[in-house]
Amino acid sequence: MKAVIQRVAHASVEVDGKVVGKIRAGLLVLLGVARGDTEADVSYLVEKIPALRIFSDEAGKMNRPLAELGGGLLAVSQFTLLGDTKKGRRPGFDRAADPDTARRLFDHFVDTLRNTTDLTVETGVFGAHMKVELLNDGPVTFILDSRG
């Protein structure tokens, strides 16, 4: 699994002109599910993301995790994170999981976060055309890959 994590002052996702997920300060997580990903990949990210010390402490250093701040997390599925652009001009998506597997693992990621943390977890709509709006705070952006 690949996750692009952005520290945000606020973020929202819209589908068909309606806001379906919205957070104030916290993390926007764009999540791509690869072929061969399993619940172990979900567990890795669920443990890692809320504990990342990427929020400022009293001294202005990145030293506080989202879990400590009680901020929100907006999770958006994004298979294009698995796009291969090495050859030609059109991305290839052979590395992306099939839609059924990707939906199951994305839902497992969201459900596990909701059931194991005190975070407010919002989402987009899996497979929908979404408009994501955010105000990146920093900017602070990290890329995580559950396979190293």
PAGUVO-962719 format. One line per field, with one value per residue: residue number from 1; x negated, y negated, z of N, C-alpha, C, O in turn; residue in three letters. Coordinates in steps of 0.001 Angstrom, whole numbers, padded with zeros to 6 digits. Atoms other than C-alpha are relative to their C-alpha. Example, Ala and Ser with C-alpha at 12.3 -4.5 7.8 and 13.67 -1.06 7.14 Angstrom:
BEGIN
marvex: c(1 2)
n_east: c(-000890 000820)
n_north: c(001190 001190)
n_up: c(000000 -000060)
ca_east: c(-012300 -013670)
ca_north: c(004500 001060)
ca_up: c(007800 007140)
c_east: c(-000900 000770)
c_north: c(-001200 -001090)
c_up: c(000000 000730)
o_east: c(-001936 000261)
o_north: c(-001181 -002198)
o_up: c(000665 000899)
kolse: c(ALA SER)
***
This chain:
BEGIN
marvex: c(1 2 3 4 5 6 7 8 9 10 11 12 13 14 15 16 17 18 19 20 21 22 23 24 25 26 27 28 29 30 31 32 33 34 35 36 37 38 39 40 41 42 43 44 45 46 47 48 49 50 51 52 53 54 55 56 57 58 59 60 61 62 63 64 65 66 67 68 69 70 71 72 73 74 75 76 77 78 79 80 81 82 83 84 85 86 87 88 89 90 91 92 93 94 95 96 97 98 99 100 101 102 103 104 105 106 107 108 109 110 111 112 113 114 115 116 117 118 119 120 121 122 123 124 125 126 127 128 129 130 131 132 133 134 135 136 137 138 139 140 141 142 143 144 145 146 147 148)
n_east: c(-000848 000683 -000785 000529 -000546 000212 -000477 -000885 -000769 -001338 -000117 -001332 -000158 -001320 -000449 -001236 -000383 -000298 001121 -000252 000949 000601 000695 000773 001420 000275 000708 -000636 000711 -000349 000401 -000032 000152 000739 -000181 000746 -000173 -000833 -000320 001271 000342 -000920 000453 001204 -000353 -000865 000868 000991 -000501 -000391 001140 001056 000199 000163 -000648 000917 -000115 000085 001227 -000100 000603 -000917 000232 -001272 -000789 -001414 -000730 000116 -000725 -001422 -000443 -000754 000680 -000841 000578 -000528 000598 000608 000751 001040 001291 000683 000240 001372 000200 001363 -000016 -001026 -000596 -001229 000307 -000508 -000486 000107 000393 -001141 -000871 -001310 -000897 -000614 001031 000355 -001102 -000004 001134 -000221 -001007 000642 000847 -000872 -000673 000983 000293 -001162 -000201 001175 000494 -001024 000002 -001133 000435 -000938 000459 -000651 -000829 000872 -000269 -000701 000788 -000038 000744 000602 000499 000777 000984 001156 000585 001459 -000666 000548 -000502 000828 -000457 000262 -000220 -000040 000979 001352)
n_north: c(001181 001285 001069 001357 000584 001437 000705 001030 000870 -000537 -000730 -000527 -000712 000235 -000900 000486 001287 -000095 -000344 -001307 -000156 001294 000087 001202 -000351 -001426 -000625 -000526 -001205 -000558 -001392 -000867 -001420 -000708 -001454 -000730 000573 -000792 000636 000366 001326 000903 000105 000825 001412 000410 000228 001028 001337 000824 000169 000823 001257 001004 001240 000812 000087 001362 000609 000114 -001175 -001110 -000916 -000470 -000802 000308 -000667 000851 001241 -000250 000583 -000855 -000678 -000165 -001055 000022 -001045 000575 -001054 000571 -000069 -001192 000166 -000122 000978 -000166 -000214 000719 001209 -000339 -000838 -001362 -000271 -001428 -000221 000276 -001139 000033 000856 -000666 -000125 001344 000508 -000753 000425 001402 -000016 -000572 001086 000993 -000628 -000256 001296 000425 -000903 -000124 001324 000987 000989 000186 -000499 000283 -000599 000319 -001100 -000886 -000145 001158 001168 000853 001252 000094 001339 -000031 001032 -000707 000760 -000154 -001271 -001244 -001124 -001201 -001162 -001264 -001209 -001093 -001012 000534)
n_up: c(000000 -000009 -000591 -000024 -001217 -000037 -001190 000520 -000884 000240 001264 000264 001265 000559 001060 000618 -000567 -001433 -000871 -000610 -001085 -000314 -001290 -000294 -000079 -000072 001113 001195 000408 001299 -000186 001171 -000327 001049 000108 -001017 -001339 -000896 -001275 -000651 000500 -000689 -001396 -000013 000165 -001107 -001156 000318 000316 -001158 -000911 000603 -000734 001058 -000424 -000804 -001453 -000508 000513 001445 000647 000297 -001106 -000547 000950 000162 -001079 -001196 000233 000170 001265 000896 001099 001181 000837 001360 000826 001195 000674 000863 -000701 000492 001429 000490 001072 000530 001451 000743 -000561 -000702 -001166 -000078 -001349 -000279 -001400 -000879 -000323 000640 -000790 -001157 -001039 -000448 -000843 -001265 -000830 -000366 -001066 -001186 -000514 -000646 -001147 -001054 -000622 -000797 -001143 -000870 -000392 -000345 001067 000896 001303 001084 001252 001258 000465 000757 001419 000560 000395 -001178 -000044 -001327 -000310 -001226 -000284 -000544 -001101 -000043 000291 -000537 000768 -000065 000741 -000697 000778 -000975 000389 -000113)
ca_east: c(000000 -001103 000071 -000563 -000088 000386 000605 003538 005204 008424 009473 012659 013793 016752 018700 021378 021367 021834 019222 018972 015996 014480 011907 010293 006628 005205 004099 005266 004328 004421 004313 003444 003823 001358 001675 000629 001494 003093 004419 000782 000208 003281 002012 -001358 000223 002856 000115 -002270 -000102 001536 -001830 -003920 -005385 -004778 -002899 -004674 -005341 -005690 -009185 -007970 -009624 -007833 -007433 -003719 -001566 001971 003166 001960 003625 006967 007127 009071 008042 009561 008897 009312 008780 006441 005388 003311 000618 -000208 -000503 -003653 -004912 -008316 -007351 -005491 -003197 -000143 -000353 000055 001971 000924 -000448 002904 005142 008413 011331 012939 009703 008850 012288 012103 008640 009494 012619 010545 008059 010862 012738 009577 008671 012192 012207 008691 008169 010048 009532 012350 012045 013801 013639 014371 016421 014492 014295 016088 014778 013854 012750 010348 009691 006999 004818 001448 -000077 -003816 -003758 -004283 -003900 -005205 -004966 -004640 -004935 -003911 -006435 -009401)
ca_north: c(000000 -003497 -006461 -010125 -011883 -015626 -017674 -020003 -022975 -021635 -019286 -018143 -015858 -016466 -014050 -015249 -018715 -017462 -017417 -013794 -014116 -017069 -017624 -020558 -020278 -016818 -014532 -013946 -010399 -009448 -005639 -003352 000420 002551 006103 008479 006125 007775 006960 006880 003840 002196 002940 001373 -001879 -001974 -001701 -004106 -007009 -008128 -007813 -009846 -012786 -015431 -018103 -020947 -020921 -024012 -024633 -024477 -021107 -018223 -016136 -015444 -012742 -013165 -010707 -013110 -016131 -014469 -015881 -014457 -012117 -012253 -009044 -009108 -006089 -006867 -004048 -006452 -006275 -002895 -004306 -003434 -006296 -004871 -003858 -005964 -008822 -007009 -005619 -001878 -000537 003116 002702 001556 004090 005078 002864 005456 006111 002415 001516 004280 003190 -000525 000149 002284 -000614 -003061 -000657 000277 -003385 -004103 -001085 -001404 -005166 -008162 -009987 -011464 -009542 -010833 -009427 -010107 -007681 -004690 -004667 -007990 -011053 -013266 -016833 -017114 -020489 -021032 -023608 -021907 -023052 -023554 -022248 -018850 -015804 -012243 -009117 -005776 -002391 000636 002732 000525)
ca_up: c(000000 -000716 001291 000690 004008 004163 007335 006773 008411 006857 004071 002396 -000399 -002664 -004877 -007289 -005732 -002158 000608 001755 004117 005942 008688 010388 011426 010910 008109 004574 003584 -000089 -000118 -003019 -002753 -004720 -006020 -003280 -000415 002597 006044 007208 004987 006498 010022 009241 008077 010827 013448 011712 010566 013861 015645 013175 015055 012389 014350 016109 019829 022034 020638 017033 016319 014645 017752 018290 016667 015391 018034 020754 019183 018567 015055 012160 009371 005892 003944 000165 -002068 -004963 -007259 -009372 -006671 -008205 -011718 -013646 -015816 -016770 -020307 -022808 -021920 -020602 -017052 -016588 -013617 -013582 -010040 -008649 -006915 -008536 -007405 -005107 -003225 -003088 -001696 000919 002118 002002 004094 006470 006841 007695 009986 011871 012427 013665 015989 017421 017754 019081 015794 013766 010482 007384 003847 000245 -001862 -003164 -006957 -007398 -009188 -006243 -005755 -002851 -001292 001309 002941 003427 006712 006350 003703 005274 003021 003441 001328 003115 001462 003520 001615 002315)
c_east: c(-000881 000945 -000778 000717 -000337 000569 000801 000611 001485 -000019 001438 -000010 001466 000270 001340 000518 000332 -001242 000354 -000951 -000710 -000673 -000578 -001452 -000182 -000771 000952 -000848 000570 -000562 000179 -000295 -000622 000396 -000858 000099 000981 000335 -001265 -000466 000880 -000479 -001226 000366 000864 -000815 -000912 000593 000407 -001166 -001126 -000088 -000297 000749 -000916 000296 -000124 -001222 000014 -000638 001059 -000256 001290 000769 001456 000808 -000005 000833 001507 000560 000763 -000880 001020 -000689 000699 -000705 -000534 -000896 -001114 -001361 -000816 -000299 -001478 -000153 -001370 -000037 001124 000522 001307 -000344 000614 000377 -000007 -000330 001142 000823 001294 000967 000620 -000982 -000348 001082 -000007 -001121 000107 001010 -000579 -000909 000847 000646 -000968 -000392 001141 000155 -001170 -000587 001185 000121 001370 -000487 001123 -000565 000656 000915 -000855 000461 000701 -000996 000150 -000788 -000481 -000562 -000747 -000851 -001143 -000673 -001488 -000674 -000747 000675 -000990 000628 -000392 000298 -000082 -001008 -001430 -000283)
c_north: c(-001227 -001023 -001306 -000682 -001478 -000563 -001195 -000852 000353 000718 000489 000725 -000110 001012 -000522 -001273 000009 000373 001295 000291 -001317 000082 -001400 000446 001510 000477 000370 001182 000479 001414 000798 001432 000718 001476 000667 -000595 000839 -000818 -000398 -001383 -001060 -000227 -000890 -001481 -000523 -000261 -001202 -001409 -000806 -000314 -000864 -001346 -001106 -001299 -000723 000085 -001477 -000746 -000138 001153 001048 001096 000576 000792 -000474 000586 -000847 -001272 000203 -000621 001010 000643 000183 000980 000001 001085 -000632 001031 -000568 -000066 001198 -000085 000065 -000922 000131 000132 -000821 -001217 000264 000904 001391 000305 001480 000297 -000228 001275 -000113 -000770 000670 000128 -001370 -000569 000688 -000480 -001469 -000072 000554 -001044 -000996 000582 000230 -001293 -000438 000829 000045 -001335 -000871 -001069 -000096 000400 -000228 000626 -000683 001153 000853 000084 -001181 -001036 -001007 -001275 -000167 -001404 000075 -001244 000706 -000910 000280 -000568 001190 001151 001152 001094 001241 001153 001166 001104 -000529 -000988)
c_up: c(000000 000582 -000122 001152 000008 001289 -000489 001109 -000113 -001338 -000148 -001337 -000415 -001114 -000500 000665 001474 000776 000718 001163 000238 001364 000171 000063 000141 -001196 -001121 -000429 -001331 -000001 -001285 000395 -001185 -000045 001071 001389 000799 001244 000760 -000458 000662 001430 000122 -000058 001146 001263 -000218 -000082 001240 000945 -000576 000714 -001008 000299 000987 001489 000403 -000533 -001528 -000764 -000273 001031 000577 -001064 -000053 001153 001268 -000133 -000092 -001269 -000836 -001052 -001118 -000922 -001355 -000804 -001280 -000679 -000870 000694 -000469 -001490 -000342 -001208 -000654 -001514 -000622 000736 000746 001176 -000135 001441 000353 001456 000980 000218 -000785 000905 001226 001156 000560 000918 001361 000918 000397 001147 001298 000666 000793 001252 001151 000697 000916 001265 000972 000430 000396 -001078 -000665 -001382 -001002 -001276 -001197 -000343 -000922 -001454 -000653 -000508 001134 -000233 001426 000170 001322 000128 000714 001010 000060 -001234 000597 -000729 000088 -000853 000790 -000949 000976 -000314 -000003 -000994)
o_east: c(-001934 002141 -001953 001945 -001504 001717 000298 000813 002245 -000876 002138 -000895 002385 -000613 002261 001721 000737 -001979 001365 -000706 -001068 -000111 -000772 -001851 000536 -001682 002031 -002057 001719 -001763 001269 -001264 -000123 000917 -002008 -000365 001899 -000011 -001232 -001032 000408 -000540 -001315 -000126 000711 -000479 -001168 000072 -000062 -001099 -002066 000910 -001453 000887 -001649 001450 -000091 -001211 -000958 -000752 002015 -001231 001247 000812 001940 001731 000978 001367 002279 001754 000956 -002015 002091 -001755 001927 -001934 000118 -002079 -002055 -002376 -002037 -000746 -002321 000536 -001814 -000959 002220 -000122 001831 -001010 001699 -000286 000813 000005 001057 000952 001683 000755 000755 -000636 -000478 000771 000147 -000898 -000290 000786 -000255 -000945 000508 000635 -000624 -000497 000908 000578 -001014 -001545 002345 000780 002111 -001417 002228 -001753 001615 001349 -001322 001636 000883 -002159 001258 -001749 000313 -001337 -000282 -001178 -001074 -000944 -001907 -001288 -001977 001886 -002194 001845 -001562 001251 -001109 -001287 -002338 -001386)
o_north: c(-001271 -001028 -001387 -000760 -001860 -000302 -002011 -000396 000224 000459 000739 000514 000035 001323 -000745 -001426 -001018 001269 001377 001208 -002016 000631 -002139 001292 002171 -000198 000916 001044 000913 001600 000847 001698 000640 002027 000284 000020 001449 -001995 -001326 -002139 -002140 -001366 -001704 -002280 -001668 -001150 -001962 -002338 -001935 -001266 -001213 -002052 -001463 -002159 -000095 000124 -002363 -001973 -000607 001090 001200 001843 001335 000389 -001146 -000054 -000855 -001777 -000723 -000906 002157 000222 000751 000685 000040 001112 -001489 001157 000155 -000276 001222 000891 -000489 -000760 -000777 -000370 -000926 -001744 -000620 001923 001558 -000153 001941 001371 000169 002112 -001203 -000830 000021 -000132 -001532 -001163 000039 -000683 -001836 -000781 000069 -001147 -001338 -000053 000006 -001324 -000899 000316 000523 -001366 -000522 -002089 000884 -000210 000292 000938 -001447 001887 000382 000330 -001190 -001050 -001455 -001306 -000273 -001889 000702 -001904 000983 -002075 001340 -001630 001216 001343 000959 001141 001432 001102 001362 001956 000108 -001532)
o_up: c(000635 000290 000235 001181 -000084 001647 -001262 002235 000848 -002183 000834 -002167 000391 -001913 000285 000878 002020 000365 001416 001947 -000710 002311 -000794 -000737 000891 -001675 -000890 -000619 -001411 000192 -001854 001107 -002308 000925 001287 002350 000249 001346 001567 000332 001016 001892 001042 000739 001571 002046 000716 000535 001384 001723 000138 000859 -001237 -000571 001751 001915 -000450 -000624 -002120 -001988 000487 000940 001545 -002226 000858 001658 002008 000855 000155 -001347 -000432 -001275 -000908 -001460 -001439 -000872 -001876 -000364 -001198 000029 -000312 -002093 000364 -002215 -001357 -002157 -000071 001643 001425 000992 -000693 002372 001147 001956 002142 -000675 -001204 002116 002264 002309 001773 001950 002396 002111 001503 002128 002382 001892 001926 002307 002311 001923 002033 002301 002096 001203 000177 -000876 -000747 -001908 -000853 -001347 -001081 000545 -001959 -001727 -001870 -000105 001429 -001002 002361 -000655 002273 -000858 001911 000721 000526 -001124 000653 -000616 -000083 -001032 001120 -001727 001625 000530 -000538 -001027)
kolse: c(MET LYS ALA VAL ILE GLN ARG VAL ALA HIS ALA SER VAL GLU VAL ASP GLY LYS VAL VAL GLY LYS ILE ARG ALA GLY LEU LEU VAL LEU LEU GLY VAL ALA ARG GLY ASP THR GLU ALA ASP VAL SER TYR LEU VAL GLU LYS ILE PRO ALA LEU ARG ILE PHE SER ASP GLU ALA GLY LYS MET ASN ARG PRO LEU ALA GLU LEU GLY GLY GLY LEU LEU ALA VAL SER GLN PHE THR LEU LEU GLY ASP THR LYS LYS GLY ARG ARG PRO GLY PHE ASP ARG ALA ALA ASP PRO ASP THR ALA ARG ARG LEU PHE ASP HIS PHE VAL ASP THR LEU ARG ASN THR THR ASP LEU THR VAL GLU THR GLY VAL PHE GLY ALA HIS MET LYS VAL GLU LEU LEU ASN ASP GLY PRO VAL THR PHE ILE LEU ASP SER ARG GLY)
***
